Amino acid sequence: MGVADLLFKRKKELAEKNLNDGREYMAEYGKRESVVQLPSGLQYEIITEGDGVKPGPKSMVKCHYHGTTIGGKVFDSSVKRGTPASFPLNKVIKGWTEALQLMPVGSKWRLIIPPHLAYGEQEVSKEIGPNSTLVFIVELLGIK
């Protein structure tokens, strides 16, 4: 077995482990009364309910967010940077596109995003391996 074969095998094993760990995490987290599970598999929990308008699928939104792995490791945070992020909803991961369209401006939600709505089998960084389930706290500040 060559180096490429070993790397492929290791990535496949990691992808399977991450998928199973994510499923277990979501099954446990989904037991909370306050958690909503959508047909897509996305889970969310409302921290603060806003009363503004909701963005459309191509809206430009302004958000603060804090992203972690299911183990709690921070991989990205506009909160830590101190600057909100602005982006079109059709240019982010599917889980964000789906969730943010349900959020009125002023809302703050915790999102649990399964791999098929995040980065799938793609290894994005050291923290975000293949088939990673991601956790975000997202605050929708506005629609541009």
N, C-alpha and C positions, 0 to 999 in steps of 0.2 A: 504494500500500500504506500503510495507516494504522499508527499507533503500536501498536495492539492486535495487528495482524497481524505486525508486526516482532517484538514481544515473544513472541508465540506461536511464530514461526519460530525465534527464538533459543533458547527453552526446548526446543523439539523437537530442535534440533541438539545442545544440551547433553545432553539425555537420551540421544540416540543415541551421543554420544561417551563419556559415562559408562558406558553399557551395554557398549560395545566395550572400553573400558579395563578394566572389571571382569572381563570374560570373559578377557582376556589375562592379567591378574593371577592369576586363579584357575587358569587352565591352567598357568601357570608354577609357582605355589605348590603346586599339586596333584601336581607331579612328586616332591616330597619323600617319602621312604619313610615318614616318621612321620605324614603327613597322611591322614586318613580323609575320604572324600567320601561323603555319604549320598545316597540316591536323590532327595531333594528338591533337591540342589545345594549344601546346606550343607557346608562343610569345617571340620574341627577337628583340632587337634594337642594332645595331652596334654602339658602342662608338668609338672604334678604330679598323680599319681593318688591320689585320696582313698579312704578305706575306709568311709565312712559310708553311710547310706541315700540313695536317690535320690528326688527330689520327684515328685509327681504333677502332672497338667496344671493343677490349680487350687491347688496348694500355695503358701503364702506363704514366700518364700525371702529369705535375707539374703546379699548378695553384695558383693564389691568388684569394680569393673570399670574398664577404661581403654579408651575408644573412639576410634578414629582412622579417617581415610579411607585408601584404599589408598596415597596419597601420604605418609602419616605425620602428617597434620595432626590434632591432638587436638581432638575436638569435645565430649567429656564424659568426666569421670573422677571416680569416687567416691574413688579413691586420692589424687588431688590435693586433694580436699576434706577428706580424712582421716576421712570418715564412711561406713561401709558403707550400701548402699541396701537397703531391704526393699520387696517388691512381690509381688502374686499373679502366678503364671506365665501366667494367662490374660488379663493386661492389658498385656503387652509385645509387642514385635515377634515374628513367627512364628519367626524364627531362634533367638531366645532361648528361647521356649517349647519348641521341639524339642530344642535342645542341653542345656538344663539338666535335662531329664527323664532324660538319659543320664548325667549327672554325679553320682557319689557325693559326699556332703558331704566337704569337705576337698580337693576337686579344683581345679586351676587349668588352664584350657584357653585356647588361642587359637582364636577363631572367625572364619571368613571367611564373611560373610553376603551372598549375592547379593540384588539389589534386590527380587525378588519375595517374599523372606522378611524384608525390612526395611521400607522406606517406599515402594517401587515408584516410580512416576512423580511422586510428591509431592516438592516442594522444601521441606525442613524448616527449613533454615537456610542461611547463607552457605557453610558447610562441607559440608552434606549436600544436594547438588543432586538433581535427578530421576534415577532409575535408578542411584543410588550403591551400590556394593559397600562394605560396612563391615567393619572389623577390630576385634575386641574381645579383650581378655584378661580373662577372667572367673574369679573365685575364688568357689566356693560355700562360704560360711561356715556356713550352717545352714538349717534348715527350721523355721518357727514353727508 
